[in-house]
Amino acid sequence: MPNDSTASKTPNEAWHIYIVKCCDGSYYTGITTDLERRIDEHNNSPLGARYTRSRRPVTLHYHESSRNRSEALKRELAIKKLPRKKKHALKCHVVITEPA
Protein backbone atom coordinates (compact mmCIF):
# COMPACT_ATOMS: atom_id res chain seq x y z
CA MET A 1 0.00 0.00 0.00
CA PRO A 2 1.41 3.42 -0.87
CA ASN A 3 2.82 5.49 1.96
CA ASP A 4 1.11 8.71 0.93
CA SER A 5 -0.64 11.13 3.30
CA THR A 6 -3.55 12.04 1.06
CA ALA A 7 -6.54 12.25 3.38
CA SER A 8 -6.87 16.00 2.81
CA LYS A 9 -6.68 15.86 -1.00
CA THR A 10 -9.58 17.21 -3.03
CA PRO A 11 -11.63 14.73 -5.08
CA ASN A 12 -10.76 16.48 -8.37
CA GLU A 13 -7.00 16.28 -7.86
CA ALA A 14 -5.19 14.05 -10.36
CA TRP A 15 -3.54 10.89 -9.13
CA HIS A 16 -0.36 9.52 -10.67
CA ILE A 17 0.56 5.89 -11.10
CA TYR A 18 4.31 5.53 -11.47
CA ILE A 19 7.11 3.03 -11.86
CA VAL A 20 10.60 3.87 -10.68
CA LYS A 21 13.67 1.92 -11.64
CA CYS A 22 15.98 1.23 -8.72
CA CYS A 23 19.78 1.23 -8.90
CA ASP A 24 19.77 -2.60 -8.84
CA GLY A 25 17.55 -2.68 -11.94
CA SER A 26 14.36 -3.67 -10.10
CA TYR A 27 11.08 -1.79 -10.45
CA TYR A 28 8.80 -0.28 -7.82
CA THR A 29 5.20 0.79 -8.60
CA GLY A 30 3.16 3.26 -6.56
CA ILE A 31 0.59 6.07 -6.64
CA THR A 32 0.69 9.67 -5.49
CA THR A 33 -0.88 13.08 -6.04
CA ASP A 34 2.52 14.79 -6.31
CA LEU A 35 4.91 12.86 -8.51
CA GLU A 36 7.94 15.14 -8.12
CA ARG A 37 7.67 15.11 -4.31
CA ARG A 38 7.25 11.33 -4.21
CA ILE A 39 10.30 10.65 -6.37
CA ASP A 40 12.30 12.98 -4.12
CA GLU A 41 11.04 11.06 -1.07
CA HIS A 42 12.13 7.75 -2.62
CA ASN A 43 15.61 9.18 -3.16
CA ASN A 44 16.20 11.44 -0.16
CA SER A 45 13.78 10.86 2.67
CA PRO A 46 12.81 8.22 5.22
CA LEU A 47 9.29 8.67 3.80
CA GLY A 48 10.34 6.73 0.70
CA ALA A 49 9.13 3.14 0.50
CA ARG A 50 11.16 0.65 2.51
CA TYR A 51 11.84 -1.25 -0.72
CA THR A 52 13.41 1.75 -2.46
CA ARG A 53 15.34 3.07 0.56
CA SER A 54 17.93 0.32 0.16
CA ARG A 55 17.98 0.63 -3.65
CA ARG A 56 18.74 4.32 -4.17
CA PRO A 57 18.93 6.22 -6.38
CA VAL A 58 15.69 5.59 -8.22
CA THR A 59 14.71 7.11 -11.56
CA LEU A 60 11.26 7.60 -13.01
CA HIS A 61 10.62 4.88 -15.59
CA TYR A 62 6.89 5.37 -16.33
CA HIS A 63 3.89 7.35 -15.19
CA GLU A 64 0.29 7.95 -16.09
CA SER A 65 -2.49 10.00 -14.53
CA SER A 66 -5.90 9.06 -13.23
CA ARG A 67 -8.74 11.30 -12.10
CA ASN A 68 -9.36 9.55 -8.78
CA ARG A 69 -7.69 7.38 -6.16
CA SER A 70 -9.87 4.35 -6.80
CA GLU A 71 -8.92 4.15 -10.48
CA ALA A 72 -5.27 4.79 -9.61
CA LEU A 73 -5.25 1.91 -7.12
CA LYS A 74 -6.83 -0.44 -9.67
CA ARG A 75 -4.26 0.52 -12.30
CA GLU A 76 -1.40 0.20 -9.79
CA LEU A 77 -2.50 -3.35 -9.00
CA ALA A 78 -2.76 -4.21 -12.70
CA ILE A 79 0.76 -2.88 -13.33
CA LYS A 80 2.17 -4.76 -10.33
CA LYS A 81 0.80 -7.99 -11.83
CA LEU A 82 2.61 -7.41 -15.15
CA PRO A 83 5.72 -9.48 -15.83
CA ARG A 84 9.01 -7.60 -15.68
CA LYS A 85 9.38 -7.54 -19.49
CA LYS A 86 6.05 -5.75 -19.89
CA LYS A 87 6.95 -3.21 -17.17
CA HIS A 88 10.23 -2.60 -18.97
CA ALA A 89 8.37 -2.11 -22.28
CA LEU A 90 6.11 0.62 -20.86
CA LYS A 91 7.16 4.03 -22.12
CA CYS A 92 6.92 7.16 -20.03
CA HIS A 93 3.84 9.14 -21.07
CA VAL A 94 0.75 10.68 -19.56
CA VAL A 95 -2.61 8.93 -19.77
CA ILE A 96 -5.69 10.41 -18.10
CA THR A 97 -8.41 7.88 -17.50
CA GLU A 98 -12.01 9.00 -17.64
CA PRO A 99 -14.23 8.23 -14.66
CA ALA A 100 -16.78 5.49 -15.28
C-alpha positions in Angstrom: 0.0 0.0 0.0 1.4 3.4 -0.9 2.8 5.5 2.0 1.1 8.7 0.9 -0.6 11.1 3.3 -3.6 12.0 1.1 -6.5 12.3 3.4 -6.9 16.0 2.8 -6.7 15.9 -1.0 -9.6 17.2 -3.0 -11.6 14.7 -5.1 -10.8 16.5 -8.4 -7.0 16.3 -7.9 -5.2 14.1 -10.4 -3.5 10.9 -9.1 -0.4 9.5 -10.7 0.6 5.9 -11.1 4.3 5.5 -11.5 7.1 3.0 -11.9 10.6 3.9 -10.7 13.7 1.9 -11.6 16.0 1.2 -8.7 19.8 1.2 -8.9 19.8 -2.6 -8.8 17.5 -2.7 -11.9 14.4 -3.7 -10.1 11.1 -1.8 -10.4 8.8 -0.3 -7.8 5.2 0.8 -8.6 3.2 3.3 -6.6 0.6 6.1 -6.6 0.7 9.7 -5.5 -0.9 13.1 -6.0 2.5 14.8 -6.3 4.9 12.9 -8.5 7.9 15.1 -8.1 7.7 15.1 -4.3 7.2 11.3 -4.2 10.3 10.6 -6.4 12.3 13.0 -4.1 11.0 11.1 -1.1 12.1 7.8 -2.6 15.6 9.2 -3.2 16.2 11.4 -0.2 13.8 10.9 2.7 12.8 8.2 5.2 9.3 8.7 3.8 10.3 6.7 0.7 9.1 3.1 0.5 11.2 0.6 2.5 11.8 -1.2 -0.7 13.4 1.8 -2.5 15.3 3.1 0.6 17.9 0.3 0.2 18.0 0.6 -3.7 18.7 4.3 -4.2 18.9 6.2 -6.4 15.7 5.6 -8.2 14.7 7.1 -11.6 11.3 7.6 -13.0 10.6 4.9 -15.6 6.9 5.4 -16.3 3.9 7.4 -15.2 0.3 8.0 -16.1 -2.5 10.0 -14.5 -5.9 9.1 -13.2 -8.7 11.3 -12.1 -9.4 9.6 -8.8 -7.7 7.4 -6.2 -9.9 4.3 -6.8 -8.9 4.1 -10.5 -5.3 4.8 -9.6 -5.2 1.9 -7.1 -6.8 -0.4 -9.7 -4.3 0.5 -12.3 -1.4 0.2 -9.8 -2.5 -3.3 -9.0 -2.8 -4.2 -12.7 0.8 -2.9 -13.3 2.2 -4.8 -10.3 0.8 -8.0 -11.8 2.6 -7.4 -15.1 5.7 -9.5 -15.8 9.0 -7.6 -15.7 9.4 -7.5 -19.5 6.0 -5.7 -19.9 7.0 -3.2 -17.2 10.2 -2.6 -19.0 8.4 -2.1 -22.3 6.1 0.6 -20.9 7.2 4.0 -22.1 6.9 7.2 -20.0 3.8 9.1 -21.1 0.8 10.7 -19.6 -2.6 8.9 -19.8 -5.7 10.4 -18.1 -8.4 7.9 -17.5 -12.0 9.0 -17.6 -14.2 8.2 -14.7 -16.8 5.5 -15.3 
